[in-house]
Amino acid sequence: LKLGLLARILQVMLGKLDIQGLDNIPGFETEDLVVKVLQWLRGTCDISTSEGQWRSVCTTLLENAISKGSNVFDVPDIPHVESAIVDRVTEGCSLAADAACAYLAEIGTVLQILLPGVMARYTVGEIETTNESIQSNESLVTLEKLRKFFHLEPIWEMLQSDDIR
């Protein structure tokens, strides 16, 4: 379940990033520039908000998937490409939240079909979300409710697992 969730998030992020579409830059590996931008983005995330935490999760997941011992110190600055990467990652984070919600909803449907009535044990009352200000992104609120509904640890904790690295 957890690996499938992370895979769905990564699939959406990689699809939106479209590294192949950035490959027209001569002289170095595109992945190195992407990793450099991802590291910068991760460093600018305000993890005191759920949007910042989600962006950090998305960038960390992408960075783990793309980096292969790349040396980002040798990568020149290419502002227009870096700006395009930032825009794609930002939009990808939003799309990935929607995809994660859809994935968990589909899992609930499959569980209900395989084991009728199983979802009754999960519905013990209204699921509380954290007191953070997450009203600005409806998908993150839904994702948080679904995550708690299925008794899953936060996604950033999933990324700490040795099985993921």
Salt bridges, closest charged atoms under 4 A:
GLU63 OE1 - ARG42 NH2 2.70
ASP77 OD1 - LYS36 NZ 2.36
GLU82 OE2 - LYS36 NZ 3.72
GLU91 OE1 - LYS16 NZ 3.24
GLU106 OE1 - ARG8 NH2 3.46
GLU144 OE2 - ARG147 NH2 2.71
GLU144 OE2 - LYS148 NZ 3.72
GLU153 OE1 - LYS2 NZ 2.92
